[in-house]
Amino acid sequence: MSLSALTAVTPIDGRYYNTTKDLSAYFSEFALIKYRVLVEVEYFIALCESGIPQLAHFDGSLNENLRNIYRNFSLDDAQWVKDKEKTTNHDVKAVEYFLKNEFEKLGLHDSLEFIHFGLTSQDINNTAIPYSWKEAIGHIYLPSIEELLNELKALANEWTAIPMLAKTHGQPASPTRLGKEIYVFIERIEKQLKLLKQVPFSAKFGGATGNFNAHHVAYPNNDWVAFGNQFVNETLGLSRSQTTTQIEHYDNFAASCDAFKRINNILIDLCRDVWTYISMDYFKQKITAGQIGSSAMPHKVNPIDFENAEGNLGLANALFEHLAAKLPISRLQRDLTDSTVLRNIGVPFAHTLIAIKSTLRGLRKLILNESALAKDLENNWAVVAEAIQTILRREGYPKPYEALKELTRTNTHVTQDTIATFVDGLHVSEEIKNEIKAISPSNYTGVSFDV
């Protein structure tokens, strides 16, 4: 069978293809080859500018033609590389041969051996992959999570004054405001996003075992560490790890995975809370014509978007956890396990993207059911006991906690009248009684938060 949305093994490339297709530009085999070509071309240009005599004749006039090799990199070009790989049995060497072929088209016959000069394959992989990771985060992830944050902020602002019964341990507790509860998630996500953005996009670039051996033996008077720093940090916009083995040690990539995982955990928490509010009838959901909630029960409108998001976030986190745990560990100078798992970094990214889109879709379906929130508050007058006993404490009333405990636990259902009767029997001034009677579950919501 040919590959299609129906025959794809993974739902990323099948059921969810329309959601994840933009990630092909960063995590597909085509993308990996293209980013390798980019690094190789930029490295050659940097060598030309380094002052080594064999490339001194390059004046920069061909730089844009060289960059067009990766700017115009096509599927046919990628196929050329894959076909060559069948002979070389080495993916990066196949890229080198592709570039030699392209350089010959530009008449650069005498400079072919300076392609990939002094490098090992991981100098290319450990720059190309963090480069693609950085681009995917900047172009895909951050705009998506910002869109979700903006939606949450709009809802928090819309619901800022809506009183809501809080639940601690699943039991009625001091009332809160719906907008504030939404803003809890906004603050948590923003704090973790800040940490994610602080993680450097680390890259390894230093020859076969990290010491610039080949560079140094060929040109011992050149400062190759300074060259490597300039190339990785300035040209590629990454952060060069200074002391490495053959490979990047991946500690910062692991930190990035952990940051994604923490944000995803917050989203799982959000999805579960909203799912629960829907089950409590605090929210209704907009119905799209023609859609079916249950194959057996026509009345149902299931909270499937939040369930879908939770499932995808769990998958993403399982993979992020493996990447973070595995990649920093490698035998001696290097084994090949890093290369094997790095080819899958787009998978948890894709499941995360699917989840963000599902969460957004679910949030945009929500219809606030204010009557259900108001009814829940009205049915739980016992929650103002905290307010009453606190005022009585302020006034020096003897054992106010115990008095309210007796009231709320001996009455099977505490109502406004129950509270009023209790207050009338207190030995306090009429002013204090009126102050207490003015408290209700819907106005006992604490300080206002600027959302």
C-alpha positions as CSV (number, residue, x, y, z in Angstrom):
1,M,0.0,0.0,0.0
2,S,1.2,3.5,-0.7
3,L,1.5,5.9,2.2
4,S,-1.5,8.1,2.9
5,A,-3.6,9.3,5.8
6,L,-5.3,6.0,5.7
7,T,-2.2,3.8,5.6
8,A,0.1,5.7,7.9
9,V,1.3,3.6,10.8
10,T,1.3,6.6,13.2
11,P,-1.7,8.9,13.7
12,I,0.7,11.8,13.5
13,D,0.9,11.2,9.7
14,G,-2.6,9.8,9.4
15,R,-5.5,10.9,11.5
16,Y,-3.8,14.1,12.7
17,Y,-1.9,14.9,9.5
18,N,-3.6,18.3,8.9
19,T,-2.6,19.4,12.4
20,T,1.0,18.2,12.3
21,K,1.9,18.6,8.6
22,D,3.8,21.8,9.2
23,L,6.3,19.9,11.3
24,S,7.6,18.1,8.3
25,A,9.7,21.2,7.6
26,Y,11.6,20.6,10.8
27,F,11.5,16.9,11.7
28,S,11.1,14.9,8.5
29,E,13.9,13.0,6.8
30,F,13.8,15.7,4.1
31,A,14.2,18.4,6.8
32,L,17.1,16.6,8.5
33,I,19.0,16.4,5.2
34,K,18.2,20.0,4.4
35,Y,19.5,21.3,7.7
36,R,22.7,19.2,7.3
37,V,23.2,20.8,3.9
38,L,22.7,24.2,5.5
39,V,25.3,23.6,8.1
40,E,27.8,22.2,5.6
41,V,27.4,25.2,3.3
42,E,27.7,27.7,6.1
43,Y,30.7,25.9,7.4
44,F,32.4,26.1,4.0
45,I,31.7,29.8,3.8
46,A,33.1,30.2,7.3
47,L,36.2,28.3,6.3
48,C,36.7,30.7,3.3
49,E,36.6,33.6,5.7
50,S,38.9,32.0,8.3
51,G,42.1,33.0,6.5
52,I,43.4,29.5,5.5
53,P,45.5,30.1,2.3
54,Q,43.9,27.5,0.1
55,L,40.5,29.3,0.3
56,A,41.9,32.9,0.3
57,H,40.7,33.5,-3.3
58,F,37.1,33.3,-2.2
59,D,35.9,36.9,-1.9
60,G,32.3,36.2,-0.9
61,S,30.9,36.8,-4.4
62,L,29.6,33.2,-4.6
63,N,28.2,33.0,-1.1
64,E,24.6,33.6,-2.1
65,N,24.9,31.0,-4.9
66,L,26.2,28.6,-2.2
67,R,23.3,29.4,0.1
68,N,20.8,28.8,-2.6
69,I,21.8,25.2,-2.5
70,Y,20.0,24.8,0.8
71,R,17.4,27.6,0.2
72,N,16.2,25.8,-2.9
73,F,16.7,22.3,-1.6
74,S,14.1,20.1,-3.1
75,L,12.6,16.7,-2.7
76,D,14.5,15.6,-5.7
77,D,17.7,16.8,-4.0
78,A,16.8,14.8,-0.9
79,Q,16.1,11.8,-3.0
80,W,19.6,12.1,-4.6
81,V,21.1,12.0,-1.1
82,K,19.0,9.0,-0.1
83,D,20.0,7.2,-3.3
84,K,23.7,7.9,-2.6
85,E,23.3,6.7,0.9
86,K,22.4,3.3,-0.5
87,T,26.0,3.1,-1.7
88,T,27.8,4.9,1.1
89,N,25.7,3.4,3.9
90,H,26.4,6.7,5.7
91,D,23.8,9.5,5.7
92,V,26.2,12.4,6.3
93,K,28.8,11.2,3.8
94,A,26.0,11.1,1.2
95,V,25.3,14.8,2.0
96,E,29.0,15.6,1.4
97,Y,28.8,13.9,-2.0
98,F,25.7,15.8,-2.9
99,L,27.4,19.1,-2.1
100,K,30.5,18.1,-4.1
101,N,28.2,17.5,-7.0
102,E,26.5,20.9,-6.5
103,F,29.9,22.7,-6.1
104,E,31.0,21.2,-9.4
105,K,28.0,22.8,-11.1
106,L,29.3,26.1,-9.8
107,G,32.8,25.5,-11.2
108,L,34.4,25.0,-7.7
109,H,36.3,21.9,-8.8
110,D,39.4,22.8,-6.8
111,S,37.6,23.3,-3.5
112,L,35.7,20.1,-3.1
113,E,37.9,18.6,-0.4
114,F,37.1,21.6,1.9
115,I,33.5,20.4,2.1
116,H,33.2,18.7,5.5
117,F,36.9,19.6,6.1
118,G,38.2,18.2,9.5
119,L,34.7,17.3,10.7
120,T,33.0,14.2,11.9
121,S,29.3,13.4,11.2
122,Q,28.2,14.6,14.7
123,D,29.6,18.1,14.0
124,I,26.8,18.3,11.4
125,N,24.1,16.3,13.2
126,N,24.7,18.1,16.6
127,T,24.3,21.5,14.9
128,A,21.6,20.6,12.4
129,I,19.3,19.0,14.9
130,P,19.4,21.7,17.6
131,Y,19.0,24.2,14.7
132,S,15.8,22.5,13.6
133,W,14.6,22.2,17.2
134,K,15.1,25.9,17.7
135,E,13.3,26.8,14.5
136,A,10.3,24.4,15.3
137,I,10.0,25.9,18.8
138,G,10.1,29.5,17.4
139,H,7.9,29.0,14.4
140,I,5.4,26.4,15.6
141,Y,5.3,25.8,19.3
142,L,5.6,29.3,20.7
143,P,2.9,30.7,18.5
144,S,0.6,27.8,19.3
145,I,1.1,28.0,23.1
146,E,0.7,31.8,22.9
147,E,-2.6,31.3,21.1
148,L,-3.8,29.0,23.9
149,L,-2.6,31.5,26.5
150,N,-4.5,34.3,24.7
151,E,-7.7,32.2,24.7
152,L,-7.3,31.5,28.4
153,K,-6.7,35.2,29.2
154,A,-9.8,36.1,27.2
155,L,-11.9,33.6,29.2
156,A,-10.3,34.6,32.5
157,N,-11.2,38.3,31.8
158,E,-14.7,37.4,30.7
159,W,-15.3,35.3,33.8
160,T,-13.4,37.5,36.3
161,A,-16.4,38.3,38.4
162,I,-18.2,34.9,38.2
163,P,-18.4,33.4,41.7
164,M,-17.9,29.7,42.0
165,L,-17.9,27.1,44.7
166,A,-14.3,25.8,45.2
167,K,-13.7,22.2,45.9
168,T,-10.8,21.0,48.1
169,H,-10.5,17.2,48.4
170,G,-13.7,17.1,46.2
171,Q,-15.7,18.8,49.0
172,P,-17.3,22.3,49.1
173,A,-14.8,24.9,50.2
174,S,-14.4,28.7,50.4
175,P,-15.8,30.2,47.2
176,T,-13.6,31.6,44.5
177,R,-14.0,33.3,41.1
178,L,-14.0,31.3,37.9
179,G,-11.7,33.9,36.1
180,K,-9.1,33.6,38.9
181,E,-9.1,29.8,38.6
182,I,-8.4,30.0,34.9
183,Y,-5.7,32.5,35.5
184,V,-3.9,30.0,37.8
185,F,-3.1,28.0,34.7
186,I,-2.0,31.1,32.8
187,E,0.5,32.0,35.4
188,R,1.8,28.5,35.7
189,I,2.3,28.1,31.9
190,E,4.0,31.5,31.6
191,K,6.5,30.8,34.3
192,Q,7.4,27.5,32.7
193,L,7.6,29.0,29.3
194,K,10.1,31.5,30.7
195,L,12.3,28.6,31.9
196,L,12.0,26.9,28.5
197,K,13.2,30.0,26.8
198,Q,16.2,30.2,29.1
199,V,17.5,26.7,28.0
200,P,20.3,27.2,25.4
201,F,20.2,25.4,22.1
202,S,23.5,23.6,22.7
203,A,25.6,22.2,19.8
204,K,28.7,20.2,19.5
205,F,31.4,21.3,17.0
206,G,35.0,20.2,17.5
207,G,36.0,17.3,15.2
208,A,36.1,13.6,15.7
209,T,36.5,13.6,19.5
210,G,35.9,17.3,20.4
211,N,39.5,18.5,20.2
212,F,39.7,19.9,16.6
213,N,42.5,17.3,16.0
214,A,42.3,17.4,12.2
215,H,41.9,21.2,12.1
216,H,44.9,21.7,14.4
217,V,47.2,19.3,12.6
218,A,46.5,21.0,9.2
219,Y,46.6,24.6,10.4
220,P,48.3,24.7,13.9
221,N,48.4,28.5,14.0
222,N,44.7,29.0,13.7
223,D,42.5,29.5,16.8
224,W,40.0,26.8,16.0
225,V,38.1,27.1,19.3
226,A,37.5,30.7,18.5
227,F,36.5,29.7,15.0
228,G,34.0,27.1,16.3
229,N,32.5,29.5,18.7
230,Q,32.1,32.2,16.1
231,F,30.5,29.7,13.6
232,V,28.1,28.0,16.1
233,N,27.2,30.9,18.3
234,E,27.1,33.8,15.7
235,T,26.5,32.2,12.3
236,L,24.1,29.5,13.4
237,G,22.7,31.2,16.5
238,L,23.2,28.2,18.7
239,S,25.4,27.7,21.9
240,R,28.6,25.8,21.4
241,S,29.4,23.3,24.1
242,Q,33.1,24.0,24.9
243,T,34.3,20.5,26.1
244,T,32.8,17.5,24.5
245,T,33.4,14.0,23.3
246,Q,32.5,13.1,19.8
247,I,28.9,14.1,20.5
248,E,27.0,16.8,22.2
249,H,26.3,15.8,25.8
250,Y,22.6,16.7,25.4
251,D,22.1,18.0,29.0
252,N,20.5,21.2,27.8
253,F,18.3,19.3,25.3
254,A,17.2,17.1,28.2
255,A,16.4,20.3,30.1
256,S,14.3,21.4,27.1
257,C,12.4,18.1,27.1
258,D,11.8,18.5,30.9
259,A,10.5,22.0,30.3
260,F,8.1,20.7,27.7
261,K,7.0,18.0,30.0
262,R,6.2,20.4,32.9
263,I,4.1,22.6,30.6
264,N,2.3,19.5,29.3
265,N,1.6,18.5,32.9
266,I,0.0,21.9,33.5
267,L,-2.1,21.4,30.4
268,I,-3.2,17.9,31.6
269,D,-4.2,19.5,34.9
270,L,-6.2,22.2,33.0
271,C,-7.9,19.6,30.8
272,R,-8.9,17.5,33.7
273,D,-10.3,20.5,35.6
274,V,-12.4,21.7,32.7
275,W,-13.6,18.1,32.0
276,T,-14.7,18.0,35.6
277,Y,-16.5,21.4,35.4
278,I,-18.3,20.1,32.3
279,S,-19.4,17.0,34.3
280,M,-20.7,19.3,37.1
281,D,-22.7,21.2,34.5
282,Y,-20.8,24.4,35.0
283,F,-20.2,24.4,31.3
284,K,-22.3,23.4,28.4
285,Q,-20.6,22.8,25.0
286,K,-21.4,24.3,21.6
287,I,-22.9,21.7,19.3
288,T,-21.7,21.5,15.7
289,A,-24.4,20.5,13.3
290,G,-24.1,16.9,12.2
291,Q,-21.7,15.8,14.9
292,I,-22.5,12.9,17.2
293,G,-21.5,12.6,20.9
294,S,-22.3,9.0,21.4
295,S,-23.2,6.2,19.0
296,A,-25.7,4.9,21.5
297,M,-26.9,7.9,23.5
298,P,-28.2,10.7,21.4
299,H,-28.4,13.2,24.2
300,K,-24.6,13.2,24.9
301,V,-22.1,15.9,24.0
302,N,-18.8,14.4,25.3
303,P,-15.8,16.5,26.3
304,I,-13.7,14.7,23.7
305,D,-11.3,17.6,23.0
306,F,-10.0,17.7,26.5
307,E,-9.8,13.9,26.6
308,N,-7.9,13.9,23.3
309,A,-5.6,16.5,24.6
310,E,-4.9,14.6,27.8
311,G,-4.1,11.4,25.9
312,N,-1.7,13.1,23.5
313,L,0.0,15.0,26.3
314,G,0.6,11.7,28.1
315,L,2.2,10.2,25.0
316,A,4.3,13.3,24.5
317,N,5.5,13.2,28.1
318,A,6.4,9.5,27.9
319,L,8.7,10.3,25.0
320,F,10.1,13.5,26.4
321,E,10.9,11.6,29.6
322,H,12.8,8.9,27.6
323,L,14.7,11.5,25.6
324,A,15.7,13.5,28.7
325,A,16.8,10.3,30.5
326,K,18.6,8.6,27.6
327,L,20.3,11.2,25.5
328,P,22.8,12.5,28.2
329,I,24.1,8.9,28.6
330,S,26.6,7.5,26.1
331,R,29.4,5.0,26.3
332,L,32.8,6.6,26.4
333,Q,33.3,8.8,23.4
334,R,30.1,7.8,21.7
335,D,27.7,5.0,20.9
336,L,24.9,5.2,18.2
337,T,21.9,5.2,20.5
338,D,21.7,9.0,20.5
339,S,21.3,9.0,16.7
340,T,18.6,6.4,16.9
341,V,16.4,8.3,19.3
342,L,17.1,11.8,17.9
343,R,15.3,10.8,14.8
344,N,12.1,10.7,16.9
345,I,12.2,14.2,18.5
346,G,9.4,15.3,16.3
347,V,7.1,12.7,17.7
348,P,6.5,14.2,21.2
349,F,6.6,17.6,19.6
350,A,3.7,16.5,17.3
351,H,1.7,15.0,20.1
352,T,2.1,18.2,22.1
353,L,0.9,20.3,19.1
354,I,-2.1,18.0,18.6
355,A,-2.9,18.5,22.3
356,I,-2.7,22.3,22.2
357,K,-5.0,22.4,19.2
358,S,-7.5,20.1,20.9
359,T,-7.4,22.1,24.1
360,L,-8.1,25.3,22.1
361,R,-10.9,23.6,20.3
362,G,-12.5,22.5,23.5
363,L,-12.1,25.9,25.2
364,R,-13.8,27.6,22.2
365,K,-16.8,25.3,22.6
366,L,-17.5,26.2,26.3
367,I,-20.7,27.9,27.2
368,L,-20.9,29.1,30.8
369,N,-23.8,27.8,32.7
370,E,-24.1,30.5,35.4
371,S,-27.3,29.1,36.8
372,A,-25.5,25.9,37.7
373,L,-22.7,27.8,39.5
374,A,-25.2,29.9,41.3
375,K,-27.3,26.9,42.4
376,D,-24.2,25.1,43.7
377,L,-23.3,28.2,45.8
378,E,-26.8,28.5,47.1
379,N,-26.9,24.9,48.1
380,N,-23.7,25.2,50.2
381,W,-24.2,28.0,52.7
382,A,-22.0,26.0,55.1
383,V,-19.0,27.4,53.3
384,V,-19.5,30.9,54.9
385,A,-18.8,29.3,58.3
386,E,-15.1,30.1,57.8
387,A,-16.0,33.8,57.3
388,I,-18.3,33.9,60.4
389,Q,-15.8,32.2,62.7
390,T,-13.0,34.5,61.5
391,I,-15.0,37.7,62.3
392,L,-15.9,36.2,65.7
393,R,-12.2,35.6,66.3
394,R,-11.6,39.2,65.5
395,E,-14.1,40.2,68.0
396,G,-12.7,38.0,70.8
397,Y,-15.8,35.7,70.8
398,P,-15.1,32.5,72.8
399,K,-14.4,29.3,70.8
400,P,-15.9,30.5,67.5
401,Y,-14.5,27.6,65.5
402,E,-16.1,25.1,67.8
403,A,-19.4,26.9,67.6
404,L,-19.4,26.9,63.8
405,K,-18.3,23.3,63.7
406,E,-21.3,22.3,65.8
407,L,-23.6,24.3,63.6
408,T,-22.4,22.9,60.3
409,R,-22.1,19.3,61.4
410,T,-25.3,18.9,63.3
411,N,-27.4,20.4,60.5
412,T,-27.8,18.1,57.5
413,H,-28.4,21.0,55.2
414,V,-27.2,24.5,56.2
415,T,-29.3,27.3,54.5
416,Q,-29.3,31.1,54.6
417,D,-32.1,30.8,57.3
418,T,-29.9,28.4,59.3
419,I,-27.1,30.9,59.3
420,A,-29.4,33.8,60.2
421,T,-30.9,32.0,63.1
422,F,-27.4,31.1,64.4
423,V,-26.3,34.7,64.1
424,D,-29.3,36.0,65.9
425,G,-28.4,33.9,68.9
426,L,-24.8,35.2,69.1
427,H,-23.9,37.5,71.9
428,V,-22.5,40.3,69.7
429,S,-23.6,43.7,68.6
430,E,-26.3,44.3,66.0
431,E,-23.6,45.9,63.8
432,I,-21.6,42.7,63.9
433,K,-24.7,40.6,63.3
434,N,-25.5,42.7,60.2
435,E,-21.9,42.4,59.0
436,I,-22.1,38.6,59.2
437,K,-25.6,38.4,57.6
438,A,-24.3,40.3,54.6
439,I,-21.9,37.5,53.8
440,S,-23.2,34.9,51.3
441,P,-21.5,32.1,49.3
442,S,-21.6,34.3,46.1
443,N,-19.9,37.3,47.6
444,Y,-17.5,35.5,50.0
445,T,-14.8,35.3,47.2
446,G,-11.8,37.0,48.7
447,V,-9.7,39.7,47.1
448,S,-10.0,40.5,43.4
449,F,-7.2,39.4,41.1
450,D,-6.1,41.5,38.2
451,V,-6.6,39.1,35.3
